[in-house]
Amino acid sequence: MRNCSRIKLLLLLVLASALWGCAEAKLDAAAWQDKRLNVVWPLQPERPRFKLLRVIDGPADVVDSEKGTIGKLFDFMLGEKSEYVGFYTPQCLAADGNGLIFIADPSLGAVHRYDLASRTVGFIAQAGSRPLASPVGVVLDRDGNLYITDAQLAAVFKFDQEGKLLKELDGKGKLRRPAGIALNSKGDKLVADILANKVFVFDRDDVLKGELPGPDFIETFNMPTYVAVDSADNVYVTDSMNFKVRVFDANGRYVRSQGQIGDSPGSFARPKGIAVDSDRNLYVLDSILGNFQVFNQLGQLLIYVGQEGSRPGELMLPSGIFIDRDDRVYVSDTFNHRIQIYQYLNEKVHK
């Protein structure tokens, strides 16, 4: 019976993935904010630096159940009204800033595609003829192509804007368990590999050209998991079992490390996703502490946002974080089976 349910789910995901095309709509600025929420950090009387925009528990928060294409498909497939495939274990995220969000879900074996502007939901569950097994990392390039890392298949796939597989990147037999992925301004793809203990670099043509650390990096990675790139092409890597974030410059030279093991502010208990905002502040998500900590370029802790829990703004074993061009912060609240979207209130937002 369990196998039948799994086959049914996979069929549903494959069919659903064919229902979306390229995104053209743009979400109105006011539509980002759920007016029922009024959660900010820090609390008054201090000036707020972050506010919670919205919480998305699943397709029902996006798709009109009466008119939505996915809702109709699910009614047809499952024979029950308003039954949706939601998040299982959401991890890495990618967004275009116009309301289009991709969320990797390794337990589901699929990547969710949420378009908040058109109020549609879709999935990528296949890489050509191969089902995705454990998609972890996602990133969008400037042309809207989507790259997906699959940890179990030891592969990196490239899809076009309509969800069609373009290619599998040739890892030359070196990929073992790829996880986080990020792009720099040149179009290079940086892929953290947990088992290989390396960060591999593919060029703009998707050709493997080397590894990140230069000869000045005398230490070794211990399960590098997530990777981010800032506006100056500096690279940040979550060195998970060393409980640090490693920082490299645009030429791959080692700059510094951030953090140490601990449960006090500025320390990491289980560092996960990382991201960088327009002010080049570094965000480090910690699954045990249930928050993300924000550091400046001097490594100083500025603020931490969230705590363990299930209320809006609280997190339970979160794993992925992404920041779009307008400093909206997307977090995969993994064991609450949802995603949350915050706004960094920088000087541009306050003006």
SULURFEN-V740392 format. One record per residue. N is the residue number from 0. OMEGA is omega as a letter, one per 30 degrees, with the letter a starting at -180 (999 if undefined). Layout:
n=N omega=OMEGA
n=N omega=OMEGA
This chain:
n=0 omega=l
n=1 omega=l
n=2 omega=l
n=3 omega=l
n=4 omega=l
n=5 omega=l
n=6 omega=l
n=7 omega=l
n=8 omega=l
n=9 omega=l
n=10 omega=l
n=11 omega=a
n=12 omega=l
n=13 omega=l
n=14 omega=a
n=15 omega=a
n=16 omega=a
n=17 omega=a
n=18 omega=a
n=19 omega=l
n=20 omega=a
n=21 omega=a
n=22 omega=l
n=23 omega=a
n=24 omega=l
n=25 omega=a
n=26 omega=l
n=27 omega=a
n=28 omega=a
n=29 omega=a
n=30 omega=l
n=31 omega=a
n=32 omega=l
n=33 omega=a
n=34 omega=l
n=35 omega=a
n=36 omega=l
n=37 omega=a
n=38 omega=a
n=39 omega=l
n=40 omega=f
n=41 omega=a
n=42 omega=l
n=43 omega=g
n=44 omega=l
n=45 omega=l
n=46 omega=a
n=47 omega=l
n=48 omega=l
n=49 omega=l
n=50 omega=l
n=51 omega=a
n=52 omega=a
n=53 omega=l
n=54 omega=l
n=55 omega=a
n=56 omega=a
n=57 omega=a
n=58 omega=a
n=59 omega=l
n=60 omega=a
n=61 omega=a
n=62 omega=l
n=63 omega=a
n=64 omega=a
n=65 omega=a
n=66 omega=a
n=67 omega=a
n=68 omega=a
n=69 omega=l
n=70 omega=l
n=71 omega=l
n=72 omega=a
n=73 omega=l
n=74 omega=a
n=75 omega=a
n=76 omega=a
n=77 omega=l
n=78 omega=l
n=79 omega=a
n=80 omega=l
n=81 omega=l
n=82 omega=a
n=83 omega=l
n=84 omega=a
n=85 omega=a
n=86 omega=l
n=87 omega=l
n=88 omega=a
n=89 omega=l
n=90 omega=a
n=91 omega=a
n=92 omega=l
n=93 omega=a
n=94 omega=a
n=95 omega=l
n=96 omega=l
n=97 omega=a
n=98 omega=l
n=99 omega=a
n=100 omega=l
n=101 omega=a
n=102 omega=l
n=103 omega=a
n=104 omega=a
n=105 omega=l
n=106 omega=l
n=107 omega=a
n=108 omega=a
n=109 omega=l
n=110 omega=l
n=111 omega=l
n=112 omega=a
n=113 omega=l
n=114 omega=a
n=115 omega=a
n=116 omega=a
n=117 omega=l
n=118 omega=l
n=119 omega=l
n=120 omega=l
n=121 omega=a
n=122 omega=l
n=123 omega=a
n=124 omega=a
n=125 omega=l
n=126 omega=a
n=127 omega=l
n=128 omega=a
n=129 omega=l
n=130 omega=l
n=131 omega=a
n=132 omega=a
n=133 omega=l
n=134 omega=a
n=135 omega=a
n=136 omega=l
n=137 omega=l
n=138 omega=l
n=139 omega=l
n=140 omega=a
n=141 omega=l
n=142 omega=a
n=143 omega=l
n=144 omega=a
n=145 omega=l
n=146 omega=a
n=147 omega=l
n=148 omega=l
n=149 omega=a
n=150 omega=a
n=151 omega=l
n=152 omega=a
n=153 omega=a
n=154 omega=l
n=155 omega=a
n=156 omega=l
n=157 omega=l
n=158 omega=l
n=159 omega=a
n=160 omega=a
n=161 omega=l
n=162 omega=l
n=163 omega=l
n=164 omega=l
n=165 omega=a
n=166 omega=l
n=167 omega=a
n=168 omega=a
n=169 omega=l
n=170 omega=l
n=171 omega=l
n=172 omega=a
n=173 omega=a
n=174 omega=l
n=175 omega=l
n=176 omega=a
n=177 omega=a
n=178 omega=a
n=179 omega=l
n=180 omega=l
n=181 omega=l
n=182 omega=l
n=183 omega=a
n=184 omega=l
n=185 omega=a
n=186 omega=l
n=187 omega=l
n=188 omega=l
n=189 omega=a
n=190 omega=l
n=191 omega=a
n=192 omega=a
n=193 omega=a
n=194 omega=l
n=195 omega=a
n=196 omega=a
n=197 omega=l
n=198 omega=a
n=199 omega=a
n=200 omega=l
n=201 omega=a
n=202 omega=a
n=203 omega=l
n=204 omega=l
n=205 omega=l
n=206 omega=l
n=207 omega=a
n=208 omega=l
n=209 omega=a
n=210 omega=a
n=211 omega=a
n=212 omega=l
n=213 omega=a
n=214 omega=a
n=215 omega=l
n=216 omega=a
n=217 omega=l
n=218 omega=l
n=219 omega=l
n=220 omega=l
n=221 omega=a
n=222 omega=l
n=223 omega=a
n=224 omega=a
n=225 omega=a
n=226 omega=l
n=227 omega=l
n=228 omega=l
n=229 omega=a
n=230 omega=l
n=231 omega=a
n=232 omega=l
n=233 omega=a
n=234 omega=a
n=235 omega=a
n=236 omega=l
n=237 omega=l
n=238 omega=a
n=239 omega=a
n=240 omega=l
n=241 omega=l
n=242 omega=a
n=243 omega=l
n=244 omega=l
n=245 omega=a
n=246 omega=l
n=247 omega=l
n=248 omega=a
n=249 omega=l
n=250 omega=l
n=251 omega=l
n=252 omega=a
n=253 omega=a
n=254 omega=a
n=255 omega=l
n=256 omega=a
n=257 omega=l
n=258 omega=l
n=259 omega=a
n=260 omega=l
n=261 omega=l
n=262 omega=l
n=263 omega=l
n=264 omega=a
n=265 omega=l
n=266 omega=a
n=267 omega=l
n=268 omega=l
n=269 omega=a
n=270 omega=a
n=271 omega=a
n=272 omega=l
n=273 omega=l
n=274 omega=a
n=275 omega=a
n=276 omega=a
n=277 omega=l
n=278 omega=a
n=279 omega=l
n=280 omega=a
n=281 omega=l
n=282 omega=l
n=283 omega=a
n=284 omega=a
n=285 omega=a
n=286 omega=a
n=287 omega=a
n=288 omega=l
n=289 omega=l
n=290 omega=l
n=291 omega=a
n=292 omega=a
n=293 omega=a
n=294 omega=l
n=295 omega=a
n=296 omega=l
n=297 omega=a
n=298 omega=a
n=299 omega=l
n=300 omega=l
n=301 omega=a
n=302 omega=l
n=303 omega=a
n=304 omega=l
n=305 omega=l
n=306 omega=a
n=307 omega=l
n=308 omega=a
n=309 omega=l
n=310 omega=l
n=311 omega=a
n=312 omega=l
n=313 omega=a
n=314 omega=l
n=315 omega=a
n=316 omega=l
n=317 omega=a
n=318 omega=a
n=319 omega=l
n=320 omega=l
n=321 omega=l
n=322 omega=a
n=323 omega=a
n=324 omega=l
n=325 omega=l
n=326 omega=l
n=327 omega=a
n=328 omega=a
n=329 omega=a
n=330 omega=l
n=331 omega=a
n=332 omega=a
n=333 omega=a
n=334 omega=l
n=335 omega=l
n=336 omega=a
n=337 omega=l
n=338 omega=l
n=339 omega=a
n=340 omega=a
n=341 omega=l
n=342 omega=l
n=343 omega=a
n=344 omega=l
n=345 omega=a
n=346 omega=a
n=347 omega=a
n=348 omega=a
n=349 omega=a
n=350 omega=999
